[in-house]
Amino acid sequence: MPRLRLRYRAEHRPLLVLTDTPDPKCPECRGEGGWVEDHGDGTGAYAGTDAYPCTCWNPDHPERQVPIPRWIARRLFGWTEPFHSNEPPF
């Protein structure tokens, strides 16, 4: 079950961004979504780092951007229309 985090973003137009987050109560990763391990080669020298995602979270889920109607963004977030825009009016 995804745990969604909501963020407001207004670069060219107002957006509501939904992203999946790790489980904050996970006993394995303690809410960090995974862990990293350094490993060495046969001589003991550093050979790299491996990242392991936890099973409580899937980092491959893309974030979803939901456009907010302009009149709602003006009222709730104080958004103002940019002076110049390269987006079509429809």
C-alpha positions as CSV (number, residue, x, y, z in Angstrom):
1,M,0.0,0.0,0.0
2,P,1.6,3.3,-1.0
3,R,2.1,6.1,1.4
4,L,1.6,9.3,-0.6
5,R,3.4,12.6,0.1
6,L,1.8,15.7,-1.3
7,R,3.8,18.7,-2.4
8,Y,2.8,21.9,-4.2
9,R,4.9,23.0,-7.1
10,A,4.3,26.0,-9.3
11,E,7.0,26.6,-11.9
12,H,5.0,27.3,-15.0
13,R,1.6,26.2,-13.9
14,P,0.3,25.0,-10.5
15,L,0.8,21.3,-9.8
16,L,0.1,18.9,-7.0
17,V,3.0,16.3,-6.9
18,L,2.2,12.8,-5.4
19,T,5.2,10.6,-4.5
20,D,5.4,7.3,-2.7
21,T,7.4,7.3,0.5
22,P,8.9,4.4,2.6
23,D,7.0,3.1,5.7
24,P,8.2,5.2,8.7
25,K,7.5,2.2,11.0
26,C,9.5,-0.4,9.1
27,P,11.7,-2.4,11.4
28,E,14.3,-3.2,8.7
29,C,15.1,0.3,7.3
30,R,13.6,2.5,10.0
31,G,11.8,4.6,7.4
32,E,14.8,5.4,5.2
33,G,13.7,3.1,2.3
34,G,16.8,1.0,2.2
35,W,20.5,0.8,3.1
36,V,23.9,1.0,1.6
37,E,26.8,-1.4,2.1
38,D,30.5,-0.8,1.3
39,H,32.4,-3.8,0.1
40,G,36.0,-4.6,-0.7
41,D,37.9,-6.8,-3.0
42,G,40.2,-9.8,-2.0
43,T,43.0,-7.4,-0.7
44,G,40.7,-5.4,1.5
45,A,40.7,-2.3,-0.7
46,Y,37.5,-0.4,-1.3
47,A,35.6,-1.9,-4.3
48,G,32.3,0.0,-4.3
49,T,29.0,0.6,-2.6
50,D,25.8,-1.3,-3.2
51,A,22.4,0.2,-2.4
52,Y,19.6,-2.2,-1.4
53,P,16.0,-0.9,-1.3
54,C,13.7,-2.2,1.4
55,T,10.6,-4.2,0.7
56,C,8.4,-1.6,2.3
57,W,9.0,0.8,-0.6
58,N,9.4,0.7,-4.3
59,P,11.6,3.6,-5.5
60,D,10.7,2.8,-9.1
61,H,7.2,4.3,-8.8
62,P,7.2,7.6,-10.7
63,E,5.9,10.7,-9.1
64,R,2.6,11.8,-10.4
65,Q,1.9,15.5,-11.2
66,V,-1.7,16.5,-11.1
67,P,-2.5,20.0,-12.5
68,I,-4.5,22.3,-10.2
69,P,-7.1,24.5,-11.8
70,R,-5.8,28.1,-11.9
71,W,-8.7,29.6,-9.9
72,I,-8.0,27.1,-7.0
73,A,-4.3,27.9,-7.1
74,R,-5.0,31.6,-6.9
75,R,-7.3,31.3,-3.9
76,L,-5.5,28.6,-1.9
77,F,-1.8,29.2,-2.7
78,G,-1.7,32.8,-3.9
79,W,-0.4,31.7,-7.3
80,T,-0.1,34.4,-10.0
81,E,-0.1,33.8,-13.7
82,P,3.4,34.2,-15.3
83,F,3.9,37.1,-17.6
84,H,5.2,35.0,-20.5
85,S,4.3,31.4,-21.2
86,N,5.1,28.9,-23.9
87,E,2.1,26.7,-23.2
88,P,-0.9,26.7,-25.5
89,P,-4.1,28.4,-24.1
90,F,-6.2,25.2,-24.2
